[in-house]
Amino acid sequence: MTDPIGDILRSSKTIAVVGLSSKRFRPSYGVSQYMQAAGYKIIPVNPHETEVLGERAYPDLESIPKGTRIDIVDIFRRSEEVPEVVDAAIRIGARSVWLQEGVMNEAAAQKARQAGLAVAMDLCILKEHRARMR
């Protein structure tokens, strides 16, 4: 039985989190803190932050230093903002895009798949990690 979500989680080490906030009450913070504690390198992507969870923040995906391997682009943005994030993920050579719970954009997901990226949509990476990686 194949498990594409588990495959993404098992093969990934670095997660660029688009929309990661330093506000502890925001879902992006708690989810990223959990994933960091689980051993993933978190790269915050938010033009309004300079550092989150002890990691330097970047204003956008393309500002992350060239040569940095991005396994997952985890998207905490409104669904209508997803296409531009997916386009950037493709340009930087990310391996997958993860649209958090409540974030859906089928056209952008299809574009990512056509470019060879794995896609998870409308799923919480923390919940999926907890369910699979005990």
C-alpha positions in Angstrom: 0.0 0.0 0.0 1.4 3.3 -1.0 1.4 6.3 1.4 2.3 9.5 -0.5 1.9 11.6 2.6 4.1 9.4 4.7 6.7 9.3 1.8 6.8 13.1 1.9 7.3 13.2 5.6 9.9 10.3 5.7 12.0 11.7 2.8 12.1 15.3 4.0 14.4 17.2 6.3 13.9 20.9 5.5 10.5 22.7 5.6 10.1 26.3 4.3 7.0 27.6 6.1 5.3 30.3 4.2 3.3 32.6 6.5 5.1 31.4 9.7 4.4 34.0 12.4 6.3 34.6 15.6 2.9 35.0 17.4 2.8 31.9 19.6 -1.0 31.6 19.4 -1.0 31.3 15.6 -1.3 27.7 14.2 1.8 28.3 12.0 3.9 28.8 15.1 2.7 25.7 17.0 2.8 23.4 13.9 6.3 24.6 13.0 7.5 24.3 16.6 6.3 20.7 16.7 8.0 19.9 13.4 11.2 21.5 14.5 11.1 19.4 17.7 10.5 16.3 15.5 13.9 17.0 13.8 13.0 19.0 10.7 14.9 22.2 9.8 12.4 25.0 9.7 12.9 28.0 7.4 10.4 30.8 8.2 9.1 32.7 5.1 7.3 35.9 6.1 8.2 39.5 5.0 7.0 40.8 8.5 9.4 38.6 10.5 13.2 38.6 11.0 13.5 35.5 13.1 11.1 32.8 14.2 11.9 29.7 16.4 15.5 30.7 16.4 15.8 30.6 12.6 16.4 33.5 10.2 13.2 34.5 8.4 13.1 35.3 4.7 10.6 37.7 3.0 9.9 35.1 0.2 10.9 31.7 -1.0 13.3 33.1 -3.6 15.3 35.0 -0.9 16.3 31.7 0.7 20.0 31.2 -0.2 20.6 29.4 -3.5 21.6 25.8 -3.0 19.5 25.3 0.1 17.5 22.1 -0.4 13.8 22.7 0.3 12.0 19.5 0.7 8.6 20.9 1.7 7.0 24.3 1.2 4.4 24.4 3.9 1.7 27.0 3.1 -0.1 28.9 5.8 -1.7 31.5 3.5 -5.2 32.0 2.1 -6.2 29.7 -0.7 -6.2 32.6 -3.3 -2.5 33.3 -2.5 -1.4 29.7 -3.2 -0.7 30.0 -6.9 2.1 32.6 -6.5 3.6 30.4 -3.7 3.4 27.3 -5.9 5.1 29.2 -8.8 7.9 30.2 -6.4 8.2 26.7 -5.1 8.6 25.4 -8.6 11.2 28.1 -9.4 13.4 27.2 -6.4 13.2 23.5 -7.0 11.2 22.5 -4.0 10.4 18.8 -3.8 6.8 19.2 -2.5 4.1 21.7 -1.5 1.9 21.2 1.6 -1.3 23.2 1.8 -2.4 23.3 5.4 -5.9 22.5 6.7 -8.5 24.7 5.0 -6.0 25.8 2.3 -7.2 24.5 -1.1 -6.4 25.4 -4.7 -6.8 22.6 -7.1 -5.4 24.5 -10.1 -2.2 25.4 -8.2 -1.9 21.8 -6.9 -2.3 20.5 -10.4 0.4 22.9 -11.7 2.8 21.7 -8.9 2.1 18.0 -9.8 2.8 18.7 -13.5 6.1 20.3 -12.5 7.0 17.1 -10.6 6.3 18.2 -7.0 4.5 16.0 -4.5 1.3 17.7 -3.2 -0.6 17.5 0.1 -3.7 19.6 0.3 -6.1 20.6 3.1 -4.1 18.5 5.6 -2.3 19.5 8.8 1.4 18.4 8.6 1.5 18.1 12.4 -1.5 15.8 12.5 -0.2 13.7 9.6 3.2 13.5 11.2 1.7 12.4 14.5 -0.4 9.7 12.9 2.4 8.2 10.9 5.7 8.8 12.6 5.2 7.5 16.2 
